[in-house]
Amino acid sequence: MPINQPSNQIRLTNVSLVRMKKGKKRYEIACYKNKVLEWRSGVETDLDNVLQIPSVFLSVSKGQTAPTQDLAKSFGAETPVNDIILEILNKGELQVGEKERHAQLERVHNEVIDIVAGKLVDPKSKRVYTTGMIAKALDQLSTQGAHHQHDAKWTSSASETATPTTAQENGDTKGKRKELPTWTGVVTTKSAKSQALDAMKALIAHQPIPIARARMRLRITCPNGILKQAAKAAPKKEVAQDDADGSEEKVKGTVKDRILGYIEQVESQDVLGEEWEVVGFVEPGAFKGLGEFVGGETRGRGRVEVLDMAVIHEGDS
């Protein structure tokens, strides 16, 4: 005797589900594995390569498609099914399996490594490190970060029974650890760019290998008449240091002196008509302060132009 399957049931296997709750109903679409993230990142643009079947389900596992009246009530009577599918695909919650989660983590990890490797160099040779060396250095920091977390947990537990003096010492030690940025590995819940910044901060702070930010190459232009004038204000970082030293000697100086103080290495200086121009290399962290200083002292008549975002020397390292 033949077994009849209900007409609104479609059996699918080996799928990635995307779910969305709308109007008290939960809807699902069935997609090919690893294709949802490629669609959302723009790598995949053909919808047919993403969807296993162009239908909306109440339950993919049961093969139960969503009734037309339910879709009309939740998404609007005049909303085409294709638009409903796109809304679920773009905004729904992806049910990630173990293999897909691993693939996503590996993608983010590789992207983070590529970003870091392109922005950090050996401070002596000025050459970039290979992605393999960067990955190894971050793995070392990740292991150290795990140990620090374990030690912090143990210290916190021990301090509950310690004497006030000992607890305070433990607290001081814990505070000192917090001063340095740590790295515990890549996650899929943050963008690769933000994680790359965290990784660079940790590498520079802990120096598992000799490493530094690649410098920016800038051109600074300033009217000749302003160069010899006394600077109205010192850079914020210098003022803070002066206060600590109890001296105002560094605050004094001409506009030209202040500009050159930002530049680690001068490539060229020249006078072109009524303007002075200098090309040199600056740490990325000093770029904002330099721009504000030049703009403020010259009242907008000076310029800071970026010639190269990251100056590095390519080669085998």
LINZINOR-V441314 format. One record per residue. N is the residue number from 0. SS is DSSP state (a for helix, b for strand, c for the rest). OMEGA is omega in degrees with one decimal (none if undefined). Layout:
n=<N N>
ss=<SS SS>
omega=<OMEGA OMEGA>
//
This chain:
n=<0 1 2 3 4 5 6 7 8 9 10 11 12 13 14 15 16 17 18 19 20 21 22 23 24 25 26 27 28 29 30 31 32 33 34 35 36 37 38 39 40 41 42 43 44 45 46 47 48 49 50 51 52 53 54 55 56 57 58 59 60 61 62 63 64 65 66 67 68 69 70 71 72 73 74 75 76 77 78 79 80 81 82 83 84 85 86 87 88 89 90 91 92 93 94 95 96 97 98 99 100 101 102 103 104 105 106 107 108 109 110 111 112 113 114 115 116 117 118 119 120 121 122 123 124 125 126 127 128 129 130 131 132 133 134 135 136 137 138 139 140 141 142 143 144 145 146 147 148 149 150 151 152 153 154 155 156 157 158 159 160 161 162 163 164 165 166 167 168 169 170 171 172 173 174 175 176 177 178 179 180 181 182 183 184 185 186 187 188 189 190 191 192 193 194 195 196 197 198 199 200 201 202 203 204 205 206 207 208 209 210 211 212 213 214 215 216 217 218 219 220 221 222 223 224 225 226 227 228 229 230 231 232 233 234 235 236 237 238 239 240 241 242 243 244 245 246 247 248 249 250 251 252 253 254 255 256 257 258 259 260 261 262 263 264 265 266 267 268 269 270 271 272 273 274 275 276 277 278 279 280 281 282 283 284 285 286 287 288 289 290 291 292 293 294 295 296 297 298 299 300 301 302 303 304 305 306 307 308 309 310 311 312 313 314 315 316>
ss=<c c c c c c c c b c c c c c c b b b b b b b c c b b b b b b b c c c a a a a a a a c c c c c a a a c b c c c c c b b b c c c c b b c c a a a a a a a a c c c c c a a a a a a a a a a a c b b b c c a a a a a a a a a a a a a a a a a a a a a a b b c c c c c b b c c a a a a a a a a a a a a a a a a a a a a a a a a a a a a a c c c c a a a a a a a a a a a a a a a a c c c c c c c c c c c c a a a a a a a a a a a a a a a c c c c c b b c b b b b b b b b b a a a a c c b c c c c c a a a a a a a a a a c c c a a a c c b a a a a a a a a c c b b b b b b b b c c b b b b b b b b c a a a a a a a a a a a a a a a c c c c b b b b b b b b b c b c c c c>
omega=<-177.8 178.1 -179.3 176.3 178.9 -174.8 -178.9 178.1 178.6 -177.4 178.4 179.1 176.7 -175.4 168.0 -176.8 170.7 -174.5 174.5 175.7 -176.8 177.5 177.6 177.6 175.9 -177.5 -178.6 169.3 -177.2 -177.2 173.7 -179.4 177.6 -175.8 -177.4 -179.8 177.1 177.3 -177.1 178.9 178.3 178.9 177.8 -178.3 179.9 -176.7 179.8 178.9 -178.5 -176.3 172.1 177.7 -176.3 -179.3 175.9 -175.0 164.3 177.7 178.2 -177.4 177.7 -178.8 -175.1 179.1 -178.6 177.2 -178.3 -178.4 177.0 178.9 -179.6 -178.9 -176.3 -172.8 -177.4 -174.3 -175.2 179.7 179.6 -179.7 -179.3 177.5 177.1 179.1 179.9 178.5 178.5 -178.5 -175.7 -172.7 -175.8 -179.5 -178.7 175.5 -171.6 175.2 -176.1 -179.2 -179.8 177.9 178.8 179.1 179.0 179.8 179.5 178.1 179.8 -179.9 -179.6 179.4 178.1 -179.2 -179.7 179.8 -177.9 -178.1 -179.6 -174.7 179.6 -177.6 169.1 -174.6 -179.7 -176.8 -176.4 178.4 179.2 172.8 174.7 178.1 178.2 179.6 177.0 179.7 -179.6 179.5 178.9 175.8 178.2 177.9 -179.9 177.7 177.9 179.5 178.1 178.9 179.7 177.9 178.7 179.5 -179.6 179.1 178.6 -179.9 179.6 179.7 -178.1 -176.3 179.6 -179.0 -177.2 174.3 -179.4 -178.9 -180.0 -180.0 -179.5 178.3 177.6 179.4 178.7 179.2 179.1 179.2 179.8 178.3 -178.1 -178.7 -179.7 177.7 -179.3 178.5 -178.3 177.1 -177.1 173.3 -178.5 -175.8 178.2 -179.1 179.8 -178.3 -179.3 178.5 177.2 177.0 177.9 -179.4 180.0 178.5 -178.9 179.9 -179.4 -178.5 -173.4 176.8 173.8 169.2 177.6 -171.1 179.3 177.1 172.2 -174.3 175.3 176.1 -172.7 169.1 179.3 -179.9 -176.1 176.8 -178.2 -175.6 -177.2 -171.3 -173.8 177.5 177.7 178.3 -178.3 -178.8 176.2 174.8 -174.5 -176.6 179.5 178.4 179.9 -180.0 179.7 179.7 -178.9 -178.2 -177.4 -177.9 178.8 -175.1 -177.5 -179.2 -179.3 178.5 178.6 177.4 179.1 178.4 -178.6 -179.9 179.7 177.7 177.7 -171.2 179.7 -178.7 179.5 178.2 179.4 173.1 -179.4 174.6 -179.1 -178.3 -178.5 -177.8 173.5 -177.9 176.2 176.0 -178.6 -175.0 -174.0 173.6 -179.1 -178.2 -179.2 -174.1 -177.8 179.9 178.2 179.1 179.6 -179.7 -179.7 179.9 -178.7 -177.2 -177.0 -177.6 176.0 -179.0 176.6 -178.2 172.6 -176.9 177.4 177.5 176.0 -180.0 -179.0 -179.1 -179.0 175.1 -179.9 176.9 178.5 179.5 none>
//
